[in-house]
Amino acid sequence: MTVHILHSIRAGFLYNRIPVSAPRPTVNPDLRKLQAYPFEKLRQLMAGVVPDPRSKAIRLHIGEPRHETPVFIKEALVEGLGGLAAYPATSGQPALRQAIAAWMKRRYAVDADPESGILPVNGSREALFSFMQAAIDPSRGETPLVVCPNPFYQIYEGGAYLAGADVRFLNTVRENGFAFDYESLAEEEWRRAQLLIVCSPANPTGKVLDIDDWERLFALSDRYGFAIASDECYSEIYFDEGRPPLGGLQAAARLGRSFDRLVMFSSLSKRSNVPGMRSGFVAGDAAMLKDFLLYRTYHGSAMSPAFQAASVAAWKDEAHVVANRDQYRAKFAAVVPILENALGAAMPDASFYLWLKTPIADTDFARRLAAEQNVHVLPGSFLAREAHGVNPGAGHVRVALVEPLAECVEAAGRIQRFVNSL
């Protein structure tokens, strides 16, 4: 009798629509610090824009390589499909680590131990984000800081916030050669810094750090004890075959330093035109990589065996990388003269971006250019944050010369006509 009454009461609560309040599941509050990604901001900016359908859209707003993936890489991928029958090791296959170590020796003249100094990752984007989750220690009492350039690749900010850190920006501006404004950070901020991220060649400016830049960065790291993460995913897109960009580990070796508190991130996406493979590596400080490997083991981020096989083939070959650079070199040679007078275009140190100063607000420029000429570029203000009283990306647009040569030239002509009409 009593059991029957209790069941009836429960049924009344469940089925007679008596309101029951339940708390909303909680989420990481740091998610609320994240801004919309630049391409979402661009989508919102372009709402209502209807370009002239008689002109073909030329999309230079996203840094996605469009050159053909080499056939031998595709063949190696197919041949590696047999590896799908087994779980891959998070540390990667020995053959892949050895291929990367051999490439680093050829490219940078540095000796990286394939057993302890190299860790394959699913592209530099994933690795940069997850590295911060493993490297940041939020338990020291004060909120840790991650220092990064401004403008910057947005993953730096998101990774820092979700690791429990705050972000401080080092502005870079065209007028001082895109050098960091080190003096903008106070002593107390440098003291709280746990990680400094640099990007060389830089996105979006194409600036390459030289040995003097690295010497100053190392001096700051020695003084305050923070680690340096060097994002070098554009390192193989350059214009003088005799002067490849200097890498972070390479700079350390030249200065007679160890790799303590220093890691580099590299990727095949731009180098070998395989962005869909999401294949790269992290190299440097063995102690940091050991901890990062532990994190990744639980994170579940081992690279597919088939992609590892294709990556081995890609890292072993340089002919396709030289041919890739030849295509970019031809595009810059054709486009820069067209935009030199209109927008002050100049050759970057490296990368496949042009960073152009606009005669009107960068958002207005991008929106009107899309509407009137059907050419799509990315407002520079979307790639930066207001810091130290200025948004250093404002008044600029980033143009990615990723489309075929003829389309890049056509786009440059349309941009020139648009500027002349203002």
One Martini backbone bead per residue (centre of mass of N, CA, C, O) as a GRO file, in nm:
protein
  422
    1MET     BB    1   0.060   0.061  -0.024
    2THR     BB    2   0.299   0.255   0.019
    3VAL     BB    3   0.434   0.200  -0.255
    4HIS     BB    4   0.196   0.293  -0.430
    5ILE     BB    5   0.193   0.589  -0.332
    6LEU     BB    6   0.481   0.662  -0.416
    7HIS     BB    7   0.442   0.609  -0.718
    8SER     BB    8   0.219   0.820  -0.753
    9ILE     BB    9   0.385   1.067  -0.674
   10ARG     BB   10   0.602   1.038  -0.888
   11ALA     BB   11   0.411   1.051  -1.132
   12GLY     BB   12   0.315   1.336  -1.077
   13PHE     BB   13   0.590   1.474  -1.121
   14LEU     BB   14   0.644   1.354  -1.416
   15TYR     BB   15   0.333   1.390  -1.563
   16ASN     BB   16   0.202   1.678  -1.433
   17ARG     BB   17   0.404   1.924  -1.474
   18ILE     BB   18   0.585   1.972  -1.243
   19PRO     BB   19   0.815   2.180  -1.168
   20VAL     BB   20   1.171   2.126  -1.242
   21SER     BB   21   1.474   2.230  -1.125
   22ALA     BB   22   1.783   2.246  -1.317
   23PRO     BB   23   2.097   2.269  -1.352
   24ARG     BB   24   2.327   2.376  -1.550
   25PRO     BB   25   2.581   2.270  -1.697
   26THR     BB   26   2.903   2.308  -1.656
   27VAL     BB   27   3.174   2.512  -1.769
   28ASN     BB   28   3.437   2.652  -1.885
   29PRO     BB   29   3.480   2.987  -1.823
   30ASP     BB   30   3.710   3.045  -2.042
   31LEU     BB   31   3.532   3.029  -2.297
   32ARG     BB   32   3.427   3.335  -2.266
   33LYS     BB   33   3.709   3.462  -2.377
   34LEU     BB   34   3.641   3.385  -2.656
   35GLN     BB   35   3.659   3.468  -2.973
   36ALA     BB   36   3.582   3.495  -3.268
   37TYR     BB   37   3.682   3.382  -3.542
   38PRO     BB   38   3.794   3.541  -3.816
   39PHE     BB   39   3.594   3.387  -4.017
   40GLU     BB   40   3.340   3.463  -3.860
   41LYS     BB   41   3.375   3.766  -3.881
   42LEU     BB   42   3.372   3.766  -4.189
   43ARG     BB   43   3.093   3.650  -4.229
   44GLN     BB   44   2.948   3.884  -4.089
   45LEU     BB   45   3.061   4.113  -4.268
   46MET     BB   46   2.932   3.968  -4.545
   47ALA     BB   47   2.656   4.028  -4.487
   48GLY     BB   48   2.480   4.108  -4.790
   49VAL     BB   49   2.686   4.043  -4.996
   50VAL     BB   50   2.674   4.103  -5.366
   51PRO     BB   51   2.838   4.003  -5.609
   52ASP     BB   52   2.933   4.003  -5.919
   53PRO     BB   53   2.858   3.728  -6.123
   54ARG     BB   54   3.070   3.795  -6.363
   55SER     BB   55   3.274   3.745  -6.134
   56LYS     BB   56   3.513   3.566  -6.005
   57ALA     BB   57   3.599   3.426  -5.726
   58ILE     BB   58   3.869   3.540  -5.504
   59ARG     BB   59   4.040   3.353  -5.246
   60LEU     BB   60   4.262   3.537  -5.001
   61HIS     BB   61   4.182   3.484  -4.677
   62ILE     BB   62   4.314   3.194  -4.670
   63GLY     BB   63   4.590   2.981  -4.549
   64GLU     BB   64   4.549   2.766  -4.805
   65PRO     BB   65   4.687   2.541  -4.976
   66ARG     BB   66   4.663   2.484  -5.356
   67HIS     BB   67   4.861   2.299  -5.426
   68GLU     BB   68   4.967   2.013  -5.529
   69THR     BB   69   4.988   1.704  -5.427
   70PRO     BB   70   5.215   1.487  -5.430
   71VAL     BB   71   5.214   1.173  -5.553
   72PHE     BB   72   5.414   1.024  -5.356
   73ILE     BB   73   5.240   1.083  -5.105
   74LYS     BB   74   4.986   0.934  -5.189
   75GLU     BB   75   5.123   0.659  -5.223
   76ALA     BB   76   5.221   0.634  -4.929
   77LEU     BB   77   4.941   0.639  -4.807
   78VAL     BB   78   4.831   0.384  -4.939
   79GLU     BB   79   5.061   0.194  -4.837
   80GLY     BB   80   4.978   0.267  -4.522
   81LEU     BB   81   4.688   0.132  -4.471
   82GLY     BB   82   4.775  -0.126  -4.310
   83GLY     BB   83   4.807   0.038  -4.029
   84LEU     BB   84   4.493   0.046  -3.942
   85ALA     BB   85   4.506  -0.234  -3.763
   86ALA     BB   86   4.657  -0.034  -3.561
   87TYR     BB   87   4.762   0.122  -3.294
   88PRO     BB   88   4.913   0.409  -3.235
   89ALA     BB   89   5.176   0.574  -3.125
   90THR     BB   90   5.223   0.876  -2.977
   91SER     BB   91   5.541   0.893  -3.056
   92GLY     BB   92   5.568   0.736  -3.299
   93GLN     BB   93   5.748   0.632  -3.546
   94PRO     BB   94   6.076   0.583  -3.587
   95ALA     BB   95   6.086   0.663  -3.891
   96LEU     BB   96   5.975   0.949  -3.847
   97ARG     BB   97   6.177   1.063  -3.643
   98GLN     BB   98   6.422   1.012  -3.828
   99ALA     BB   99   6.332   1.187  -4.067
  100ILE     BB  100   6.320   1.451  -3.906
  101ALA     BB  101   6.612   1.454  -3.804
  102ALA     BB  102   6.740   1.461  -4.087
  103TRP     BB  103   6.606   1.726  -4.174
  104MET     BB  104   6.725   1.905  -3.948
  105LYS     BB  105   7.015   1.865  -4.033
  106ARG     BB  106   6.989   1.983  -4.319
  107ARG     BB  107   6.839   2.258  -4.246
  108TYR     BB  108   6.988   2.339  -3.938
  109ALA     BB  109   7.234   2.185  -3.814
  110VAL     BB  110   7.087   1.984  -3.609
  111ASP     BB  111   7.070   1.772  -3.316
  112ALA     BB  112   6.803   1.546  -3.289
  113ASP     BB  113   6.657   1.330  -3.082
  114PRO     BB  114   6.437   1.077  -3.179
  115GLU     BB  115   6.365   0.982  -2.876
  116SER     BB  116   6.353   1.290  -2.705
  117GLY     BB  117   6.338   1.553  -2.935
  118ILE     BB  118   6.076   1.418  -3.083
  119LEU     BB  119   5.723   1.497  -3.180
  120PRO     BB  120   5.461   1.391  -3.326
  121VAL     BB  121   5.187   1.569  -3.493
  122ASN     BB  122   4.859   1.718  -3.574
  123GLY     BB  123   4.986   1.965  -3.623
  124SER     BB  124   5.047   2.286  -3.505
  125ARG     BB  125   4.775   2.366  -3.391
  126GLU     BB  126   4.725   2.135  -3.194
  127ALA     BB  127   5.001   2.158  -3.045
  128LEU     BB  128   4.987   2.444  -2.936
  129PHE     BB  129   4.742   2.403  -2.762
  130SER     BB  130   4.832   2.146  -2.595
  131PHE     BB  131   5.097   2.254  -2.482
  132MET     BB  132   4.968   2.462  -2.288
  133GLN     BB  133   4.823   2.252  -2.107
  134ALA     BB  134   5.108   2.125  -2.013
  135ALA     BB  135   5.297   2.398  -1.947
  136ILE     BB  136   5.095   2.526  -1.758
  137ASP     BB  137   5.111   2.677  -1.422
  138PRO     BB  138   4.834   2.769  -1.201
  139SER     BB  139   4.976   2.716  -0.885
  140ARG     BB  140   5.165   2.983  -0.801
  141GLY     BB  141   4.918   3.216  -0.734
  142GLU     BB  142   4.957   3.352  -1.000
  143THR     BB  143   4.860   3.440  -1.294
  144PRO     BB  144   4.958   3.332  -1.573
  145LEU     BB  145   5.162   3.407  -1.864
  146VAL     BB  146   5.113   3.475  -2.211
  147VAL     BB  147   5.328   3.561  -2.474
  148CYS     BB  148   5.239   3.748  -2.774
  149PRO     BB  149   5.190   3.846  -3.068
  150ASN     BB  150   5.082   4.163  -3.250
  151PRO     BB  151   4.981   3.999  -3.447
  152PHE     BB  152   4.803   3.667  -3.463
  153TYR     BB  153   4.751   3.343  -3.387
  154GLN     BB  154   4.459   3.247  -3.229
  155ILE     BB  155   4.558   2.993  -3.068
  156TYR     BB  156   4.724   3.129  -2.852
  157GLU     BB  157   4.491   3.249  -2.689
  158GLY     BB  158   4.311   3.000  -2.643
  159GLY     BB  159   4.525   2.820  -2.506
  160ALA     BB  160   4.580   3.005  -2.267
  161TYR     BB  161   4.300   3.033  -2.139
  162LEU     BB  162   4.250   2.708  -2.117
  163ALA     BB  163   4.517   2.697  -1.916
  164GLY     BB  164   4.481   2.956  -1.705
  165ALA     BB  165   4.569   3.208  -1.863
  166ASP     BB  166   4.705   3.500  -1.956
  167VAL     BB  167   4.743   3.776  -2.189
  168ARG     BB  168   5.027   3.915  -2.364
  169PHE     BB  169   5.122   4.179  -2.585
  170LEU     BB  170   5.337   4.216  -2.874
  171ASN     BB  171   5.377   4.462  -3.068
  172THR     BB  172   5.363   4.500  -3.430
  173VAL     BB  173   5.517   4.727  -3.668
  174ARG     BB  174   5.608   4.851  -3.967
  175GLU     BB  175   5.789   5.104  -3.879
  176ASN     BB  176   5.986   4.882  -3.702
  177GLY     BB  177   6.001   4.605  -3.863
  178PHE     BB  178   5.832   4.418  -3.668
  179ALA     BB  179   5.910   4.473  -3.389
  180PHE     BB  180   5.919   4.433  -3.066
  181ASP     BB  181   5.751   4.575  -2.774
  182TYR     BB  182   5.904   4.521  -2.487
  183GLU     BB  183   5.834   4.786  -2.310
  184SER     BB  184   5.517   4.724  -2.269
  185LEU     BB  185   5.622   4.545  -2.044
  186ALA     BB  186   5.632   4.475  -1.729
  187GLU     BB  187   5.810   4.333  -1.487
  188GLU     BB  188   5.570   4.175  -1.363
  189GLU     BB  189   5.494   4.034  -1.631
  190TRP     BB  190   5.756   3.886  -1.688
  191ARG     BB  191   5.753   3.725  -1.418
  192ARG     BB  192   5.470   3.571  -1.498
  193ALA     BB  193   5.590   3.436  -1.727
  194GLN     BB  194   5.585   3.103  -1.898
  195LEU     BB  195   5.523   3.195  -2.206
  196LEU     BB  196   5.666   3.239  -2.536
  197ILE     BB  197   5.541   3.335  -2.852
  198VAL     BB  198   5.655   3.263  -3.181
  199CYS     BB  199   5.659   3.374  -3.537
  200SER     BB  200   5.881   3.209  -3.781
  201PRO     BB  201   5.738   3.312  -3.993
  202ALA     BB  202   5.499   3.551  -3.995
  203ASN     BB  203   5.163   3.580  -3.886
  204PRO     BB  204   5.112   3.816  -4.146
  205THR     BB  205   5.410   3.961  -4.221
  206GLY     BB  206   5.683   3.768  -4.271
  207LYS     BB  207   5.865   3.780  -4.038
  208VAL     BB  208   6.213   3.728  -3.954
  209LEU     BB  209   6.415   3.609  -3.725
  210ASP     BB  210   6.711   3.694  -3.599
  211ILE     BB  211   6.987   3.659  -3.406
  212ASP     BB  212   6.924   3.910  -3.233
  213ASP     BB  213   6.641   3.834  -3.154
  214TRP     BB  214   6.717   3.567  -3.015
  215GLU     BB  215   6.910   3.680  -2.804
  216ARG     BB  216   6.692   3.844  -2.656
  217LEU     BB  217   6.499   3.614  -2.590
  218PHE     BB  218   6.702   3.447  -2.424
  219ALA     BB  219   6.758   3.661  -2.210
  220LEU     BB  220   6.468   3.669  -2.102
  221SER     BB  221   6.448   3.368  -2.030
  222ASP     BB  222   6.683   3.373  -1.825
  223ARG     BB  223   6.568   3.594  -1.634
  224TYR     BB  224   6.249   3.464  -1.602
  225GLY     BB  225   6.199   3.141  -1.698
  226PHE     BB  226   6.075   3.111  -1.964
  227ALA     BB  227   5.934   2.975  -2.234
  228ILE     BB  228   5.980   2.881  -2.586
  229ALA     BB  229   5.758   2.906  -2.871
  230SER     BB  230   5.819   2.804  -3.212
  231ASP     BB  231   5.651   2.904  -3.496
  232GLU     BB  232   5.741   2.720  -3.822
  233CYS     BB  233   5.522   2.666  -4.066
  234TYR     BB  234   5.673   2.884  -4.289
  235SER     BB  235   5.985   2.803  -4.337
  236GLU     BB  236   5.949   2.691  -4.662
  237ILE     BB  237   5.859   2.997  -4.745
  238TYR     BB  238   6.083   3.128  -4.977
  239PHE     BB  239   6.318   3.318  -5.208
  240ASP     BB  240   6.613   3.238  -5.107
  241GLU     BB  241   6.798   2.956  -5.138
  242GLY     BB  242   7.051   3.083  -4.961
  243ARG     BB  243   6.812   3.203  -4.730
  244PRO     BB  244   6.692   3.058  -4.494
  245PRO     BB  245   6.522   3.058  -4.228
  246LEU     BB  246   6.562   3.100  -3.903
  247GLY     BB  247   6.576   2.895  -3.632
  248GLY     BB  248   6.555   2.837  -3.301
  249LEU     BB  249   6.753   2.597  -3.271
  250GLN     BB  250   6.965   2.721  -3.455
  251ALA     BB  251   7.021   2.969  -3.282
  252ALA     BB  252   7.111   2.819  -3.030
  253ALA     BB  253   7.353   2.675  -3.159
  254ARG     BB  254   7.505   2.934  -3.252
  255LEU     BB  255   7.504   3.038  -2.933
  256GLY     BB  256   7.572   2.783  -2.746
  257ARG     BB  257   7.303   2.641  -2.675
  258SER     BB  258   7.061   2.492  -2.546
  259PHE     BB  259   6.710   2.357  -2.535
  260ASP     BB  260   6.623   2.500  -2.299
  261ARG     BB  261   6.310   2.630  -2.302
  262LEU     BB  262   6.280   2.498  -2.610
  263VAL     BB  263   6.045   2.503  -2.885
  264MET     BB  264   5.936   2.357  -3.195
  265PHE     BB  265   5.715   2.412  -3.481
  266SER     BB  266   5.604   2.192  -3.740
  267SER     BB  267   5.503   2.147  -4.098
  268LEU     BB  268   5.350   2.008  -4.402
  269SER     BB  269   5.128   2.184  -4.524
  270LYS     BB  270   5.305   2.403  -4.681
  271ARG     BB  271   5.552   2.245  -4.783
  272SER     BB  272   5.353   1.983  -4.914
  273ASN     BB  273   5.046   2.019  -4.956
  274VAL     BB  274   4.893   1.879  -4.659
  275PRO     BB  275   4.652   1.990  -4.467
  276GLY     BB  276   4.474   1.717  -4.439
  277MET     BB  277   4.691   1.555  -4.258
  278ARG     BB  278   4.800   1.675  -4.002
  279SER     BB  279   5.139   1.726  -4.008
  280GLY     BB  280   5.397   1.717  -3.750
  281PHE     BB  281   5.624   1.882  -3.507
  282VAL     BB  282   5.816   1.855  -3.204
  283ALA     BB  283   6.110   2.033  -3.075
  284GLY     BB  284   6.365   1.991  -2.806
  285ASP     BB  285   6.302   1.989  -2.497
  286ALA     BB  286   6.301   1.688  -2.337
  287ALA     BB  287   6.141   1.745  -2.077
  288MET     BB  288   5.893   1.875  -2.210
  289LEU     BB  289   5.830   1.635  -2.403
  290LYS     BB  290   5.772   1.428  -2.186
  291ASP     BB  291   5.523   1.574  -2.071
  292PHE     BB  292   5.371   1.599  -2.340
  293LEU     BB  293   5.341   1.296  -2.390
  294LEU     BB  294   5.170   1.236  -2.147
  295TYR     BB  295   4.937   1.413  -2.226
  296ARG     BB  296   4.883   1.279  -2.511
  297THR     BB  297   4.815   0.998  -2.412
  298TYR     BB  298   4.542   1.103  -2.281
  299HIS     BB  299   4.432   1.274  -2.526
  300GLY     BB  300   4.447   1.115  -2.802
  301SER     BB  301   4.705   1.206  -3.046
  302ALA     BB  302   4.760   1.003  -3.259
  303MET     BB  303   4.890   0.925  -3.554
  304SER     BB  304   4.824   0.800  -3.836
  305PRO     BB  305   4.986   0.554  -4.001
  306ALA     BB  306   4.941   0.661  -4.289
  307PHE     BB  307   5.047   0.950  -4.231
  308GLN     BB  308   5.325   0.862  -4.143
  309ALA     BB  309   5.415   0.740  -4.411
  310ALA     BB  310   5.377   1.003  -4.575
  311SER     BB  311   5.570   1.177  -4.399
  312VAL     BB  312   5.830   1.034  -4.454
  313ALA     BB  313   5.836   1.101  -4.755
  314ALA     BB  314   5.826   1.413  -4.727
  315TRP     BB  315   6.087   1.458  -4.545
  316LYS     BB  316   6.288   1.320  -4.768
  317ASP     BB  317   6.190   1.551  -4.965
  318GLU     BB  318   6.290   1.854  -5.171
  319ALA     BB  319   6.193   1.901  -5.462
  320HIS     BB  320   5.892   1.982  -5.398
  321VAL     BB  321   5.971   2.237  -5.231
  322VAL     BB  322   6.110   2.396  -5.449
  323ALA     BB  323   5.869   2.401  -5.644
  324ASN     BB  324   5.684   2.550  -5.451
  325ARG     BB  325   5.853   2.810  -5.428
  326ASP     BB  326   5.843   2.886  -5.727
  327GLN     BB  327   5.541   2.959  -5.729
  328TYR     BB  328   5.554   3.188  -5.521
  329ARG     BB  329   5.768   3.359  -5.656
  330ALA     BB  330   5.598   3.423  -5.909
  331LYS     BB  331   5.365   3.567  -5.765
  332PHE     BB  332   5.521   3.795  -5.629
  333ALA     BB  333   5.655   3.908  -5.889
  334ALA     BB  334   5.367   3.988  -6.011
  335VAL     BB  335   5.209   4.142  -5.769
  336VAL     BB  336   5.380   4.363  -5.631
  337PRO     BB  337   5.395   4.575  -5.866
  338ILE     BB  338   5.086   4.630  -5.873
  339LEU     BB  339   5.071   4.708  -5.540
  340GLU     BB  340   5.288   4.918  -5.471
  341ASN     BB  341   5.132   5.191  -5.529
  342ALA     BB  342   4.848   5.135  -5.406
  343LEU     BB  343   4.967   4.968  -5.109
  344GLY     BB  344   5.274   4.917  -5.047
  345ALA     BB  345   5.396   4.674  -5.156
  346ALA     BB  346   5.603   4.405  -5.015
  347MET     BB  347   5.838   4.197  -4.951
  348PRO     BB  348   5.870   3.945  -4.764
  349ASP     BB  349   6.071   3.734  -4.605
  350ALA     BB  350   5.818   3.534  -4.587
  351SER     BB  351   5.579   3.347  -4.702
  352PHE     BB  352   5.222   3.392  -4.845
  353TYR     BB  353   5.205   3.701  -4.754
  354LEU     BB  354   5.026   4.005  -4.764
  355TRP     BB  355   5.073   4.329  -4.596
  356LEU     BB  356   4.827   4.574  -4.622
  357LYS     BB  357   4.769   4.908  -4.657
  358THR     BB  358   4.485   5.102  -4.598
  359PRO     BB  359   4.284   5.388  -4.695
  360ILE     BB  360   4.080   5.237  -4.522
  361ALA     BB  361   3.908   5.058  -4.344
  362ASP     BB  362   3.954   4.725  -4.335
  363THR     BB  363   3.654   4.639  -4.333
  364ASP     BB  364   3.563   4.815  -4.570
  365PHE     BB  365   3.759   4.708  -4.774
  366ALA     BB  366   3.672   4.408  -4.772
  367ARG     BB  367   3.372   4.450  -4.838
  368ARG     BB  368   3.399   4.619  -5.102
  369LEU     BB  369   3.581   4.426  -5.257
  370ALA     BB  370   3.374   4.198  -5.267
  371ALA     BB  371   3.139   4.358  -5.401
  372GLU     BB  372   3.308   4.494  -5.655
  373GLN     BB  373   3.542   4.234  -5.715
  374ASN     BB  374   3.544   3.945  -5.583
  375VAL     BB  375   3.754   3.987  -5.342
  376HIS     BB  376   3.914   3.800  -5.073
  377VAL     BB  377   3.992   3.930  -4.754
  378LEU     BB  378   4.165   4.004  -4.441
  379PRO     BB  379   4.127   4.171  -4.173
  380GLY     BB  380   4.364   4.279  -3.948
  381SER     BB  381   4.187   4.323  -3.689
  382PHE     BB  382   4.118   4.006  -3.665
  383LEU     BB  383   4.447   3.944  -3.589
  384ALA     BB  384   4.395   4.131  -3.338
  385ARG     BB  385   4.450   4.341  -3.048
  386GLU     BB  386   4.387   4.550  -2.807
  387ALA     BB  387   4.704   4.715  -2.730
  388HIS     BB  388   4.842   4.980  -2.597
  389GLY     BB  389   4.612   5.161  -2.760
  390VAL     BB  390   4.620   4.936  -3.002
  391ASN     BB  391   4.554   4.801  -3.331
  392PRO     BB  392   4.797   4.664  -3.544
  393GLY     BB  393   4.582   4.559  -3.774
  394ALA     BB  394   4.475   4.811  -3.840
  395GLY     BB  395   4.475   4.910  -4.174
  396HIS     BB  396   4.475   4.604  -4.275
  397VAL     BB  397   4.554   4.331  -4.502
  398ARG     BB  398   4.529   3.988  -4.579
  399VAL     BB  399   4.716   3.815  -4.840
  400ALA     BB  400   4.678   3.502  -4.998
  401LEU     BB  401   4.899   3.337  -5.231
  402VAL     BB  402   4.726   3.043  -5.325
  403GLU     BB  403   4.652   3.080  -5.593
  404PRO     BB  404   4.692   3.087  -5.895
  405LEU     BB  405   4.866   3.299  -6.079
  406ALA     BB  406   4.636   3.420  -6.254
  407GLU     BB  407   4.451   3.489  -6.008
  408CYS     BB  408   4.645   3.676  -5.859
  409VAL     BB  409   4.669   3.882  -6.086
  410GLU     BB  410   4.372   3.946  -6.110
  411ALA     BB  411   4.337   4.041  -5.819
  412ALA     BB  412   4.540   4.274  -5.830
  413GLY     BB  413   4.387   4.434  -6.048
  414ARG     BB  414   4.128   4.472  -5.884
  415ILE     BB  415   4.254   4.617  -5.643
  416GLN     BB  416   4.364   4.855  -5.802
  417ARG     BB  417   4.088   4.955  -5.909
  418PHE     BB  418   3.962   5.000  -5.635
  419VAL     BB  419   4.163   5.208  -5.525
  420ASN     BB  420   4.122   5.413  -5.764
  421SER     BB  421   3.803   5.457  -5.680
  422LEU     BB  422   3.837   5.610  -5.392
   0.00000   0.00000   0.00000
